[in-house]
Amino acid sequence: MRASTLFLGLALGVAFFVAGADAQQATAPAAPAAAPVTPQNDPAYTYKTLRLNRAAFDALLAKPEDLLVLDIRRPDELTKVGGFPVYLSIQTKEVQKYLSYIPRDRLIVTVSNRAHRAGAVGDILAGLGFHVVGAIGVLDYQDEGGTLTKIAPPAPAATAAVAAPAAAPAAAAAPNSGAK
């Protein structure tokens, strides 16, 4: 009897100890989770060009006659990720070469995947006198609930079909070496 009482006391003691530890964990404040990186708190975004969120960009889209969306991504990025329905596409490395194609009478929003390249190009354009109102990343826009337009890559050129007709006239021009 004494052994069973001792065993029961030991079991109850362990149960109370475990219950107390669980209660302590439940009342202890949890370690704060790291906040997700958003356009507002991205420490790597160091550009002067304002980084836009979806609401700010959608407000600018309400006046399309005043706006130019300049997408500076590569064609493979456009087709892989998608983009906005209307834009001027000039890749980052060619922006200065094609400055004459960028209208000076429009508000300009530069676009890249996460707005970093767009911010850099926005700073360059603003320094050259263009009215850059912001930069946005299409992936940020999508993360905030925005919808992107999927852009289909162009169909591959039919090089075999072009080469075949070119060979036919050459064969017709060759002299016939048949018998008399």
C-alpha positions, 0 to 999 in steps of 0.5 A, spaced: 500 500 500 505 504 501 508 503 495 502 504 491 501 511 495 508 513 493 507 511 486 501 515 486 504 521 489 510 521 484 505 520 478 501 526 480 507 530 482 509 529 475 502 531 472 502 537 476 509 539 474 508 538 466 501 542 467 505 548 470 510 548 465 505 548 459 501 554 463 507 558 463 509 557 456 501 559 454 502 565 458 509 567 456 509 572 450 511 569 444 518 571 440 515 576 435 516 573 428 520 577 423 515 582 419 515 580 411 519 584 407 514 589 404 515 595 399 514 600 405 520 596 410 525 593 405 531 596 407 535 594 401 531 599 397 535 605 397 533 609 391 530 616 391 524 614 387 518 613 391 516 605 391 509 605 390 504 600 393 498 597 389 493 602 392 498 608 389 499 605 383 492 603 381 490 610 383 495 613 378 492 608 373 485 611 374 488 617 369 491 613 363 492 619 359 497 622 364 501 616 365 507 612 362 508 605 365 515 603 363 517 596 364 525 595 364 525 587 364 527 582 359 522 579 355 523 572 358 521 576 365 515 579 362 513 572 359 514 568 365 511 573 370 506 577 367 505 584 367 501 590 366 496 590 360 499 597 357 506 599 357 513 601 354 518 596 354 525 598 354 530 594 358 535 597 363 541 597 359 538 600 353 534 606 357 539 611 355 539 609 348 532 610 347 531 616 351 527 620 345 522 614 345 520 616 352 515 622 353 516 628 357 509 630 358 507 624 362 508 621 369 512 615 369 512 609 373 518 604 372 517 597 373 521 591 374 520 584 378 521 587 385 522 595 384 529 595 385 531 596 378 525 600 377 528 605 382 535 605 379 532 607 372 527 612 376 533 615 379 536 616 372 530 618 369 528 623 374 536 626 374 535 627 366 528 631 367 523 626 366 517 626 371 518 620 375 512 619 380 514 612 382 517 605 381 513 598 382 515 591 382 510 586 379 511 581 384 509 586 389 503 588 386 501 581 385 503 579 393 498 585 394 492 582 391 493 585 384 492 581 377 497 581 372 496 580 365 500 573 362 504 575 356 505 570 351 512 569 348 512 570 340 511 564 336 518 561 333 519 563 326 518 558 321 525 558 319 525 551 315 519 553 311 522 559 309 529 555 307 525 550 303 522 555 298 528 558 297 531 551 295 526 550 290 528 555 285 535 553 285 533 546 283 529 549 277 535 553 275 539 547 274 540 544 267 537 537 266 542 532 265 538 527 262 539 523 256 537 526 249 
